[in-house]
Amino acid sequence: MADQNDLVSLERLLRPLRCELRVELAIAILRLNADAKVQARYEELADKNTENALSNDERSELESLVHANSILTVLKAEARAFLERPKAA
């Protein structure tokens, strides 16, 4: 699963994106969410993980979902920072 060092590295890698964003894209990134099917699968896997009942394939699937969510979290942080920065007059 993604650790804090991974997230810091990812944030540093994606930080230049903030300079290239446009308002419409930043808003679209902030609206991104998992669809109901993906969210339900994540919850199912998380529950099984809590019960220590995941197969190896399920563990890999859960790790992939967690990594994808980590990337989305950093993208959303960059989009928020872009939208909150002072506008040049």
Long-range contacts (C-beta under 8 A, 24 or more apart in sequence): 1-63, 1-66, 1-67, 2-66, 2-67, 2-70, 6-70, 7-70, 7-73, 7-74, 10-70, 10-71, 10-74, 11-74, 11-77, 11-78, 14-74, 14-75, 14-78, 15-78, 17-75, 17-78, 18-78, 18-81, 18-82, 18-85, 21-78, 21-79, 21-82, 23-83, 25-79, 26-79, 26-80, 26-82, 26-83, 27-79, 27-83, 29-75, 29-76, 29-78, 29-79, 30-76, 30-79, 30-80, 30-83, 32-72, 32-75, 32-76, 34-69, 38-65, 41-65
